Structure formats: C-alpha cells, structure tokens
C-alpha cells in the first residue's frame, strides 16, 4: 500500500511574528512542522512497523522553506517526498485539489492530514480531499491500525469516542493523542539527504486560490497596568474581583 502524509510548516508556538505591509512577516521566525501533521507522519511509520507493507510519501505545498519540514519527515522515516513549490497562499479547498490529484497519480491508498492547521484553524482540508476523491473520511482519530486491507481504530465524537472499520482507500485526519512523534536520529538525518525529494510547480495542477488574503493584523490588547496594594490581602482580593468583574468583564 501507499500512504500519503501531508505536512505543513508553521511558526513555532513560541515564535514572535510581525506584520509588515499588511502581510505576516516570517523572516527570522522559527518554523517547524505543524504538530497535527507530525502525528500523521508518525502514524504512517507505525502502520508500517505494525506489519503493513507500505511506502510513505510526504507532501508539502508551499514556499521553498518547506523543504526543511520535508527533510524532517524523511529523517523520521518517510521514503520519499514531493514538494509543490509556490509562494501562493492556498485555502483548504484549493489545496485539496493538489492533494487529491497527487493521491490519484501516485496510486495512494491512505491519505493522512492534520485535523486542523495551526496557522489557519480550518478543519476543511480532510473533508474536501475525501469529497474530491470520493473516499470515506475518518476524522479526529486517536487510534488507527490496518488489518487485512481495512482500517480499524477509534475517533472522537461528541459523546466520547467510537470504534470504526473502513475499507481502503480512505482519508484520515490526525490529532494530538493519536501517538507521540519520534525525534529524528542523526544517522537518519544524514540518510534523509539522499532520499528523493521531487519538485513540482503549482501550474502543473491548474490550481488558483479561491481565497485571496488582502491584509493581516496581530491582535493585541492594551494592558490596564493597575497595581493592587497587597498589604491587606482581603482588600486586595476584593479590589481584584471588582476589576475583573466590572472593567475586564471576564467574570459575571
């Protein structure tokens, strides 16, 4: 079987970003593989280690810097990578067209994508990809195995979690709790440099963004800078409660 795992590169959770000329400026920011997608790479590796005869293909769609995230996936254990290089910002629906096309041309049996994106916060990519392919979709998985050519596992639902069985091919969205991603070892990092990393262009897929970003801003709230005298603890607590209720309005 063939497993396609989509990865994205996003700012580290502790990174400081700026907005320059109405666009997010990532120059100098620490960029990492999106955590949701990292769970997908790890799960693909675990499926293979569990006995599935699988080739794992890592896919990234984005600027040249995405090579770093792809190399990380290769160092974790992916067999090869595809990079559709573009500076265009693709919304999930447009991106799903690229993912679906590659899944078809590569003969993919299982697509793993993050349940949502750290820098977009959309849950649409998995569903849109499954719809384009006409495949079943399993969302928010926290357990996944391949047995006798079928997927089994469990996923989160409103009432708790459900167990499922689905036939391949399929699209699965991953989340925290599915596994604990491994760290690439130095020998595997060196081996990753020799693995195939194919370069495509967005024009090859005939995709144009449906959503155009016209501006960006960083939300910030001015601090009140109120200093409470703590000499009398009871009075200080009462003053703090008053500020939280009537000025900050964060409690009723």
Secondary structure as the mmCIF struct_conf table of DSSP 4:
data_model
#
loop_
_struct_conf.conf_type_id
_struct_conf.id
_struct_conf.beg_label_comp_id
_struct_conf.beg_label_asym_id
_struct_conf.beg_label_seq_id
_struct_conf.end_label_comp_id
_struct_conf.end_label_asym_id
_struct_conf.end_label_seq_id
STRN STRN1 UNK A 2 UNK A 6
STRN STRN2 UNK A 9 UNK A 11
TURN_TY1_P TURN_TY1_P1 UNK A 13 UNK A 14
STRN STRN3 UNK A 18 UNK A 20
TURN_TY1_P TURN_TY1_P2 UNK A 21 UNK A 22
STRN STRN4 UNK A 23 UNK A 25
TURN_TY1_P TURN_TY1_P3 UNK A 27 UNK A 28
STRN STRN5 UNK A 31 UNK A 33
HELX_RH_AL_P HELX_RH_AL_P1 UNK A 35 UNK A 49
TURN_TY1_P TURN_TY1_P4 UNK A 50 UNK A 51
STRN STRN6 UNK A 55 UNK A 62
BEND BEND1 UNK A 63 UNK A 63
TURN_TY1_P TURN_TY1_P5 UNK A 64 UNK A 65
HELX_RH_AL_P HELX_RH_AL_P2 UNK A 66 UNK A 76
TURN_TY1_P TURN_TY1_P6 UNK A 77 UNK A 77
BEND BEND2 UNK A 79 UNK A 79
STRN STRN7 UNK A 80 UNK A 85
BEND BEND3 UNK A 88 UNK A 88
HELX_RH_AL_P HELX_RH_AL_P3 UNK A 92 UNK A 106
TURN_TY1_P TURN_TY1_P7 UNK A 107 UNK A 107
BEND BEND4 UNK A 109 UNK A 109
STRN STRN8 UNK A 110 UNK A 114
BEND BEND5 UNK A 115 UNK A 116
TURN_TY1_P TURN_TY1_P8 UNK A 118 UNK A 120
HELX_RH_AL_P HELX_RH_AL_P4 UNK A 125 UNK A 133
TURN_TY1_P TURN_TY1_P9 UNK A 134 UNK A 134
STRN STRN9 UNK A 136 UNK A 147
TURN_TY1_P TURN_TY1_P10 UNK A 148 UNK A 149
STRN STRN10 UNK A 150 UNK A 157
TURN_TY1_P TURN_TY1_P11 UNK A 158 UNK A 159
STRN STRN11 UNK A 160 UNK A 167
BEND BEND6 UNK A 168 UNK A 169
STRN STRN12 UNK A 170 UNK A 174
TURN_TY1_P TURN_TY1_P12 UNK A 176 UNK A 177
BEND BEND7 UNK A 178 UNK A 178
HELX_LH_PP_P HELX_LH_PP_P1 UNK A 181 UNK A 185
HELX_RH_AL_P HELX_RH_AL_P5 UNK A 186 UNK A 192
TURN_TY1_P TURN_TY1_P13 UNK A 193 UNK A 194
BEND BEND8 UNK A 195 UNK A 195
STRN STRN13 UNK A 197 UNK A 201
HELX_RH_3T_P HELX_RH_3T_P1 UNK A 202 UNK A 205
TURN_TY1_P TURN_TY1_P14 UNK A 206 UNK A 206
BEND BEND9 UNK A 210 UNK A 211
BEND BEND10 UNK A 231 UNK A 232
HELX_RH_AL_P HELX_RH_AL_P6 UNK A 233 UNK A 246
TURN_TY1_P TURN_TY1_P15 UNK A 247 UNK A 247
BEND BEND11 UNK A 248 UNK A 248
#
